[in-house]
Amino acid sequence: MVREEVCRRRRRAERHRLLNAGLLAGRVAVVTGAGSGLGRAAAIGLAAAGAAVVVGDLDAERVEQVAAKISAAGGVASAQQVDVGDPEACERLVAVALERHGALHVLFNSAGIALPFADGFAADIEPETWDTVIRVNLSGTFYCCRAAIPAMAESGGGSIINTASSMAHLPTGLLDAYAASKGGVAQLTKSMAVGCGAQGIRVNAISPGYVDTPINATLFGHERARAGYELGHATGLQTPEEIADLVVFLASDAARSLTGAVLTADRGWTAFKAPEFILRKRLQRPEGTSAAENA
Ligand SMILES: NC(=O)c1ccc[n+]([C@@H]2O[C@H](COP(=O)([O-])OP(=O)(O)OC[C@H]3O[C@@H](n4cnc5c(N)ncnc54)[C@H](O)[C@@H]3O)[C@@H](O)[C@H]2O)c1
């Protein structure tokens, strides 16, 4: 990434942090997959908005680093290693929120995996690959919600934010387990919103397009592929910070009308599709510039 783009992102993130300051004061949040990408950005964003955050991830070292970063910035965070595919570990994650911070109001389920080489066309996928993807992406979301709902109800209500994907609405094909897992997350979100409503809990999901995070390292490792994905979004690839802003919004009372919603927050990825060569010709984006810079 070019230096100017990094500086621009930092300035924008700083502006949003100032705008959101105090929005979630007194709230307690749990974030899974908080060691990297969307979860990391959201944990930092939620803390900057005033929430105490329990930072959970499979990678214990990364959660310690993220919690330390939040604390260094004046926020409140606790690190907890968790495998979201283990229901008991999800119960322990929620217990950390209650024991260390006294309540639970927000759950952001971001932990997820994509296995681009093992996952593919259904007829070729090994059952173990299917089970692994479903275990983390779909069952993991369910286990965390299941553990969090009673604690949130006890805390007076709250907001659950799940992470679906554009693949839940517009699969690219050849990533069948991933697409199925995210379709499941979208439908689980809508269905759970009914039962949660009576407990004062809103449940929504975000469906990003393609965000520049390590999960896409294989895709974006090739310059031409990266450029193709960039053109497939109306305003370029997404940043983890812009999804974090949505998470803060959904966690806040400003989103009180929203429950059972699966928000396609994908810079137009699912709004249109055209072959890359047509887009390249029509859009005439100057070489080396990103539409994301102006979005
Ligand atoms: N990046 C994108 O383009 C994109 C698009 C749509 C949806 N998503 C979804 O967003 C979520 C976050 O993706 P990301 O881009 O931040 O990826 P990422 O790889 O940067 O982060 C995912 C995090 O989840 C953690 N994790 C993996 N398995 C876990 C487990 N069993 N228990 C706990 N933590 C586990 C990883 O250690 C990692 O820190 C995922 O659910 C992904 O499917 C991402």
The ligand as a Gaussian input file, in Angstrom:
#p B3LYP/6-31G(d) Opt

LIG

0 1
 N      -11.913000      -9.708000       4.354000
 C      -12.980000      -9.860000       3.563000
 O      -12.932000      -9.534000       2.360000
 C      -14.268000     -10.416000       4.091000
 C      -15.409000     -10.306000       3.309000
 C      -16.605000     -10.819000       3.778000
 C      -16.652000     -11.435000       5.008000
 N      -15.521000     -11.544000       5.745000
 C      -15.615000     -12.201000       7.038000
 O      -15.155000     -11.295000       8.023000
 C      -14.639000     -12.029000       9.127000
 C      -13.260000     -11.505000       9.453000
 O      -12.412000     -11.714000       8.342000
 P      -11.039000     -10.925000       8.184000
 O      -10.980000     -10.447000       6.800000
 O      -10.879000      -9.979000       9.307000
 O      -10.013000     -12.155000       8.314000
 P       -8.665000     -12.280000       9.129000
 O       -8.051000     -13.543000       8.676000
 O       -7.881000     -11.015000       9.032000
 O       -9.153000     -12.425000      10.651000
 C       -9.872000     -13.558000      11.084000
 C       -9.504000     -13.817000      12.529000
 O      -10.291000     -14.920000      12.993000
 C       -9.461000     -15.718000      13.807000
 N       -9.962000     -17.082000      13.883000
 C       -9.905000     -18.045000      12.943000
 N      -10.432000     -19.181000      13.404000
 C      -10.827000     -18.946000      14.682000
 C      -11.432000     -19.731000      15.669000
 N      -11.717000     -21.032000      15.482000
 N      -11.698000     -19.165000      16.870000
 C      -11.388000     -17.859000      17.098000
 N      -10.804000     -17.074000      16.187000
 C      -10.525000     -17.611000      14.991000
 C       -8.099000     -15.662000      13.168000
 O       -7.068000     -16.026000      14.066000
 C       -8.035000     -14.207000      12.720000
 O       -7.425000     -13.394000      13.707000
 C      -14.669000     -13.491000       8.715000
 O      -15.815000     -14.078000       9.254000
 C      -14.749000     -13.430000       7.204000
 O      -15.337000     -14.574000       6.662000
 C      -14.326000     -11.037000       5.331000

